[in-house]
Amino acid sequence: MRELSDEAVVEVLTDNGIGVLALSSPSGSNPYPVPVAFGYDPATDSLAFHLSASDDSQKHRYLTADATVGFTVYEESEPKTVWRSVVVTGELVEATYDEVEPALASLASNTQFAPNPVSWDDTSTTTPYELRIDDWDGREFRVG
């Protein structure tokens, strides 16, 4: 196992579009991990999500209670021989589409089921969020 450089962490975030967002529990019990599509724009260091949730959803309750989150992305960069993972921590805050548009454009190019950019401004069902990065760490595992 070896630690990834910041440049390699940026590569993993830029080249992928699906990860697991772990929300802190409002009651101090178990965290709530959720697979999500994301976009990362290295020029603005913006990590963005296009989340849908009603005010009474578990996701919304967790975010309202504590915006501190963890986010994990992993990939098999060389089939059956190299596996890389990145863990990002920070605060997840509601954003405007203008603030995170470059990162959401990355989301649209890196995921198979990306939202239609024409409807991004439909805030009745979805909301843009930005993870304000406090720290990140990456690892690479090689077989053999």
Secondary structure, DSSP 4 states (H G I P E B T S, - for coil): -EEPPHHHHHHHHHH--EEEEEEPPTTSS--EEEEEEEEEETTTTEEEEEE---TTSHHHHHHHH--EEEEEEEEEEETTTEEEEEEEEEEEEE--HHHHHHHHHHHHHH-TTPPPGGGTT-TTT-EEEEEEEEEEEEEEEE--
